[in-house]
Amino acid sequence: MYARIRNLREDSDKTQKEVSEYLFCDQSLYSKYERGLREVPVGIIIKLAALYGTSTDYILGLTDEKRPYKK
């Protein structure tokens, strides 16, 4: 999961600071999420999925399909 949120950010050409501002958290905290030093709260996972246009299942590693499920 941690590598996926880092890869999604890098693929979107966003900095940790930009993502942390979107999430309303400190950049240092977000960095810990990406490095696996802190547990990522469910609410943050949901916001990241919305930001990157992917599913929470992809972020969690439950699927390799980046696109969200059809409604």
Secondary structure by P-SEA (a helix, b strand, c coil): caaaaaaaaaaacccaaaaaaaacccaaaaaaaaaccccccaaaaaaaaaaaccccccccccccccccccc
